[in-house]
């Protein structure tokens, strides 16, 4: 599908169009071009889509505006696919942000690809990326985990699985449940793990709170949180062994016949501690210091 086609010459297919998560002017020029030129617009929320078109002066005219969301029936997805197969360009917009993220609408793209229908993304705003870059936590590797399950058992298993993933974690949560989630995260992942809570991103009352999970749980338990919330959790930090644990490991290796130097090297590799540090601890203990 052409990426730089002028207005009025969109190729047939499905266009996944990202929309602002707050500030209306965050929409991209290409998104406006696609919305102006598409034969059909499908929207997670048709009222929000109409407001967005009005704000940016994009006339709907006589074009169809079709609701397509979490609860849409397969027949409604089939309708969009059939329109694309008949040569129409269909722009799909979310209520806010990048469509299909934390949304079962991925089935639209899956079926389009299986049927040879062209699909292209018109990238733009994303609450996941906005919260990640504002968190102050490592961004080189992250895992987006969506919403935590509602039921107690599934929720506990979900958080336990996330706790060991060696990356920064990003979750969505309802403002009414964010205090509960932070308490549960502190229990599942440790109270000292770094985290951030981003609220109302790109809007007038944008706010980012940073601290440990325990600190954030205390802060949010005492407030009435409102607006869209994203929780970002830093990667797990391995607990460093104590000097006594290092010395005991070296003694165990020496008991099997290893020299002090060889035992120190083996323990350093096994525990992930600098070899020089292990050797110095072992040497001082062997001298009775």
Helices and strands as residue ranges (DSSP letters): E 13-17, G 24-26, H 29-37, E 40-43, H 46-55, E 64-67, H 74-85, E 89-93, H 106-114, E 119-122, H 127-135, E 142-147, H 152-163, E 168-173, H 178-189, E 194-199, E 207-212, H 213-221, E 229-233, H 243-255, H 260-271, H 275-286
